[in-house]
Amino acid sequence: MPKFTYPIPLRWADADSYGHVNNSRYLTFLEEARTRMVQELLPTDETERRRHAFVVQQSVIEYKTPLDYRDQPVHVDVWVVTCRGARLELGYTIRDGEHTYAEATTKMAAYNLETGAPRRISAAETDFFGRYTAE
């Protein structure tokens, strides 16, 4: 399955009092990797960006093993589970070469922030997300 992989450096502030990366930080890791993946798809004009937005409907994270704070980055793999109509679902793995720390999914809706309403995913967006879809 084709995946987008983004290395995430860990920051001291990511760790809790036990020296583990706090569970709340995992959502930030997903957001950062997702944003980097779609960066080339985003319009440069702010008005067009607002018309071609995606909003998060649901995020689910399954924590596999604690991630201890360290100097080495972790890698976030992102791929497309579903892309049709107004719905986009992404899958994720947070990992390094030895461990999988978490698996996650995010359900999103294509959304026009100008009108405040869902919109259909465009052909260009479908083509872009097709790079990361196993179907």
Disulfide bonds with the S-S distance in Angstrom:
none
